Amino acid sequence: MKHGSFGSLGSDQDSYYVNGSDDFRTYLWRVPDEAALLEGRSVVEFSDWARNRHPGEIGYASSMTGPRYVPVDLSTPLARLTGHDSIVNTALIHPYRPYILTAGIERYIRLHSPTSSSPCTEPLELTPKAVRTVAMSSPSTREAFLRAMGVMDDPASDDDEDGDSGAIALFDHILRQEGNADVFSVHPWEPDPDEQSSDESMDIDSSSDDDADDEI
């Protein structure tokens, strides 16, 4: 699960969103104002949605057969933040200072700032631009995975200052197995017939209640 957050980054309004990623980066978007979002969205009737499905497209609806609202696609982020050696699960914007804090598989929390110093931090170093890549499967990577799982003894564990090598090896293995899979293709969502029947019965009950009110 990923945890993202909205915030202002020191501006007058909440106009940014930040979220971590499995590619070891953190992404920051500038959120358009509400008028621009409403103008840019698409409204698709259910019949057209069911007839002309587009793989990967997401639409929101208030009911099973209601129109689908397809939001604006903000495909280009404002910034990409680096500095982690594995998956970033949590990204949080400071409530009133221009800071972003990120954390994930590793034990530490990284602070991102537009300046190298501030009243509450020591001088900060520039974040490296290079992003670590997951090595191809090999005898050494499989051995690291087995050590992370506790199947093999790890004589180097005492020398691991950060204590992150085992966790990184474990999640590197998971990414090699599943990292390129499209979750919407691997686990396609289909409506549950039982839930749909329940929704229809609720609609019938509501209609009956409305009729009774009219009679009264």
SULDA-V956036 format. One record per run of one state. SS is the DSSP state (2 for helix, 1 for strand, 0 for the rest). FROM is the first residue (numbers start at 0). TO is the last residue. If there is no record, write none. Layout:
ss: [SS:SS]
from: [FROM:FROM]
to: [TO:TO]
This chain:
ss: [0:1:0:1:0:1:0:1:0:2:0:1:0:2:0:1:0:1:0:1:0:1:0:1:0:1:0:1:0:1:0:2:0:2:0:2:0:2:0:2:0]
from: [0:2:3:4:7:15:20:25:30:33:40:41:44:45:51:59:60:67:70:78:81:87:93:98:104:109:113:117:118:120:121:138:148:156:159:164:178:182:186:192:215]
to: [1:2:3:6:14:19:24:29:32:39:40:43:44:50:58:59:66:69:77:80:86:92:97:103:108:112:116:117:119:120:137:147:155:158:163:177:181:185:191:214:215]
